[in-house]
């Protein structure tokens, strides 16, 4: 249990970073599952257009968080 207590100490020391990393992990897992479902249903002309749009929007949101918001927070936060 040594590594678990060390992990918990790191989370308590930097809760914002931990939340961002866990949020990204869950978003990535959700994107993967949504992509598998969307591919099984077919490309956008036949498949669900809203699902494809959600995949693109969530992926773009994750990219914006890590390329814009995290550097700004690191610099000014």
C-alpha positions as a Markdown table, in Angstrom:
| # | Residue | x | y | z |
|---|---|---|---|---|
| 1 | Unk | 0.0 | 0.0 | 0.0 |
| 2 | Unk | 3.0 | 2.3 | -0.1 |
| 3 | Unk | 2.4 | 3.4 | -3.7 |
| 4 | Unk | -1.2 | 4.1 | -3.0 |
| 5 | Unk | -0.5 | 6.3 | 0.0 |
| 6 | Unk | 2.1 | 8.1 | -2.1 |
| 7 | Unk | -0.4 | 8.6 | -4.9 |
| 8 | Unk | -3.0 | 10.0 | -2.5 |
| 9 | Unk | -0.4 | 12.4 | -1.1 |
| 10 | Unk | 0.4 | 13.6 | -4.6 |
| 11 | Unk | -3.4 | 14.1 | -5.3 |
| 12 | Unk | -3.8 | 16.1 | -2.1 |
| 13 | Unk | -0.7 | 18.2 | -2.9 |
| 14 | Unk | -2.0 | 19.1 | -6.4 |
| 15 | Unk | -5.8 | 18.7 | -6.6 |
| 16 | Unk | -6.2 | 20.7 | -9.8 |
| 17 | Unk | -3.6 | 18.7 | -11.7 |
| 18 | Unk | -5.1 | 15.5 | -10.4 |
| 19 | Unk | -8.6 | 16.5 | -11.5 |
| 20 | Unk | -7.4 | 17.5 | -14.9 |
| 21 | Unk | -5.5 | 14.2 | -15.4 |
| 22 | Unk | -8.4 | 12.1 | -14.1 |
| 23 | Unk | -10.8 | 14.0 | -16.2 |
| 24 | Unk | -8.7 | 13.5 | -19.3 |
| 25 | Unk | -8.4 | 9.8 | -18.5 |
| 26 | Unk | -12.2 | 9.4 | -18.3 |
| 27 | Unk | -12.8 | 11.6 | -21.4 |
| 28 | Unk | -10.3 | 9.5 | -23.4 |
| 29 | Unk | -11.9 | 6.3 | -22.3 |
| 30 | Unk | -15.3 | 7.7 | -23.2 |
| 31 | Unk | -14.1 | 8.9 | -26.5 |
| 32 | Unk | -12.7 | 5.5 | -27.3 |
| 33 | Unk | -16.0 | 3.8 | -26.5 |
| 34 | Unk | -18.0 | 6.4 | -28.4 |
| 35 | Unk | -15.7 | 5.9 | -31.4 |
| 36 | Unk | -16.2 | 2.2 | -31.4 |
| 37 | Unk | -20.0 | 2.6 | -31.2 |
| 38 | Unk | -20.0 | 5.3 | -34.0 |
| 39 | Unk | -17.8 | 3.1 | -36.2 |
| 40 | Unk | -20.1 | 0.2 | -35.7 |
| 41 | Unk | -23.1 | 2.3 | -36.7 |
| 42 | Unk | -21.5 | 3.6 | -39.9 |
| 43 | Unk | -20.0 | 6.8 | -41.2 |
| 44 | Unk | -21.8 | 10.2 | -40.7 |
| 45 | Unk | -24.1 | 10.1 | -43.8 |
| 46 | Unk | -25.7 | 6.8 | -42.6 |
| 47 | Unk | -24.8 | 6.8 | -38.9 |
| 48 | Unk | -25.7 | 9.1 | -36.1 |
| 49 | Unk | -24.4 | 12.6 | -36.9 |
| 50 | Unk | -24.8 | 13.9 | -33.3 |
| 51 | Unk | -22.6 | 11.1 | -32.0 |
| 52 | Unk | -19.8 | 12.0 | -34.5 |
| 53 | Unk | -20.2 | 15.7 | -33.6 |
| 54 | Unk | -19.9 | 14.9 | -29.9 |
| 55 | Unk | -16.8 | 12.9 | -30.5 |
| 56 | Unk | -15.2 | 15.8 | -32.3 |
| 57 | Unk | -16.3 | 18.3 | -29.8 |
| 58 | Unk | -15.1 | 16.4 | -26.7 |
| 59 | Unk | -11.8 | 15.6 | -28.4 |
| 60 | Unk | -11.3 | 19.3 | -29.3 |
| 61 | Unk | -12.2 | 20.2 | -25.8 |
| 62 | Unk | -9.5 | 17.9 | -24.3 |
| 63 | Unk | -7.0 | 19.3 | -26.8 |
| 64 | Unk | -7.8 | 22.9 | -25.8 |
| 65 | Unk | -7.6 | 22.2 | -22.1 |
| 66 | Unk | -4.1 | 20.7 | -22.5 |
| 67 | Unk | -2.7 | 23.2 | -25.1 |
| 68 | Unk | -4.2 | 26.4 | -23.8 |
| 69 | Unk | -5.7 | 26.2 | -20.3 |
| 70 | Unk | -3.0 | 24.1 | -18.6 |
| 71 | Unk | -0.1 | 26.3 | -19.8 |
| 72 | Unk | -2.0 | 29.5 | -18.7 |
| 73 | Unk | -2.7 | 28.0 | -15.3 |
| 74 | Unk | 0.9 | 26.9 | -14.9 |
| 75 | Unk | 2.1 | 30.4 | -15.8 |
| 76 | Unk | -0.4 | 32.5 | -13.8 |
| 77 | Unk | -1.9 | 30.0 | -11.3 |
